[in-house]
Each structure stands twice: as structure tokens, then as C-alpha cells.
Amino acid sequence: MNMDPVEDGGTRTAVTQLQSILTASETLEVWAMQRRLFALNHRRLIVAATSGRLIALARGLFGGFTLTDVRWQDLKEVQIESGIFAATLTIVAFASPDLASASGPTRLLVYTGLVKAQAEALYRIAQGHDQAWREKRRVRDLEEMRARSGGVQLGSLGGAAPAGNGDVASRLQQAKTMRDSGLISDSEYESLKAKIISQV
């Protein structure tokens, strides 16, 4: 766990508020505080990575706070832009409450003026989750496409029962789409095509 020392009372309060909203099994991994210079017209912002999500906490001018969070499985893309004095973290997240496929509506979250070293540590953690969930979504999309193409599993090449020519053409087209999308290799496509044709 990469936890920077708490530098002042405001940061200490923000970190305490962060810890108060964690679930029982959730742990705070790293946070990035907004520099004072970038918080002239509002209270400073703190962005944190936990074991289950990314959290942004904006403290209200008269107490309390506004919470924004993104579950790691909803993360689509994370980017960082480091300047001389601070960094900007940009998050693109799926808006769907489900484990969505790699398409669908998204929301954009931009956090400016973060302490560079803290933002870079946060970015590394978010990027790791981004890559892991991107692969899980790819596998899920692949399995759904395989199911739609007639239940053919490439590992065993076991297919559905023989069907009419219309169904065969549809399954061949789906196999081609899978290959063109990069979900299966050329050799897997050829094997799948041969299996579908052999069932005619």
C-alpha cells in the first residue's frame, strides 16, 4: 500500500472522511490531493484508489462532502497528463450498473491540479485495473458471440445440431465477424468454418 504522509489538517480530514465511507472489506490503497492553487473557488478535492473502486471526494464549503465513485469493473479508460506543478487525471467509465460489454454509454470524469507523485501512483493502480477488466470484458464478449453463433466452443469445436442453410450462413457470417473483430485467430476461424460446413 502506497500511502503518502498526511501533510496538513485539511488532508487529514479528507483522508478520515475517505476511510469512513469504505466498506468492511475495502482498503484504501493510495490517494491524490488537489493542490491549493487549483482550489481557489472551491474546497480541495481528494481522489483515491481502494481495493474495489476509484473514489473522488469534494468537501463542501459549509461542511459535508460530495462523493463520486467508479467501480473498477466500470472503468473503461484512464489517462494522466503531468505538468510542471500538478497532474490531471481523466477517467472514462461505463454508465451502466452492470458488467457491460466493451460498448455502451460512458461518463467522463476529469480531476485537475492533483499532486503529481500522488496522481502518478493513482494512475498506475487504475491502469492495472483497467487492463484486467478490459481483458475480462473481451473474454465475456467472445463467449457471448460464440453463444450467438450456435453454441460452438472453439476449445472442443463441438457445435450445435445440423441446421438449415439459412442458419449455416448466419453462423458462418458470425464466425467471420468474430475473426474480423480480432476475437478469434485466422486458424480458429478456419477450424470453426470447417466444423459449421461439415454439419450441413
C-alpha positions, -999 to +999 in steps of 0.1 A: +000+000+000+015+033-011+002+059+014+018+093+015+021+110+049-008+133+058+006+168+052-019+191+068-052+193+087-073+196+055-057+165+041-061+146+074-098+155+074-103+144+038-085+111+044-106+105+076-137+111+055-125+087+028-118+060+054-153+065+069-171+055+037-151+024+029-170-009+031-160-036+056-136-054+033-124-024+013-089-009+018-075+025+009-045+020-014-034+054-024-048+090-027-041+121-046-049+155-031-056+186-052-031+214-048-044+245-031-036+266-061-062+247-081-089+250-055-094+288-053-131+288-058-140+255-040-127+232-013-099+209-023-106+176-039-091+142-030-092+112-054-084+078-040-079+042-052-093+015-030-093-023-034-128-021-051-132+013-067-119+048-075-134+075-052-134+113-056-144+133-025-152+170-028-156+187+005-184+213+007-178+249+016-200+246+046-192+210+057-201+176+044-188+163+011-199+151-024-188+116-033-183+102-068-171+067-073-163+043-101-162+006-096-131-009-112-152-031-134-169+000-148-136+017-157-131+020-195-100+042-198-077+062-176-053+089-187-029+112-169-013+145-180+016+156-159+026+193-159+053+211-140+033+217-109+004+193-110-013+165-129-047+159-144-064+125-142-091+117-168-114+088-162-138+073-188-163+049-171-192+029-183-225+044-171-242+010-169-246-005-134-239-040-149-207-055-161-212-041-196-197-052-227-170-031-243-196-007-257-223+014-242-228+048-227-199+063-207-193+092-184-162+114-183-146+125-150-117+150-150-097+158-119-072+187-123-045+201-101-035+168-083-001+164-066+020+148-094+036+120-075+003+110-058-016+112-091+010+090-109+007+064-082-031+065-085-028+063-123-006+031-121-032+014-099-061+025-121-043+014-152-037-021-138-074-024-131-083-010-165-062-037-182-075-065-161-112-056-166-106-049-203-095-085-207-124-098-187-148-078-209-131-091-241-135-127-229-171-121-220-179-106-254-161-135-270-182-160-251-214-141-260-205-141-297-197-178-295-231-185-279-249-164-306-231-183-333-248-215-324-231-226-293-198-236-310-169-238-285-135-234-301-117-254-275-136-286-282-151-275-316-184-291-306-212-275-324-250-274-324-271-299-343-271-296-380-295-269-392-309-254-424-288-235-449-300-201-435-287-209-401-254-222-415-249-189-435-257-169-403-232-189-383-205-185-409-211-148-410-209-146-372-176-166-373-163-141-399-173-112-377-155-127-347-124-131-368-126-096-382-131-082-347-100-100-335-119-122-311-105-153-328-074-160-348-074-170-385-067-206-377-096-207-352-118-192-378-108-218-404-115-246-379-148-231-369-158-226-406-149-263-414-169-275-384-200-255-394-198-266-431-194-303-420-227-301-402-247-293-434 
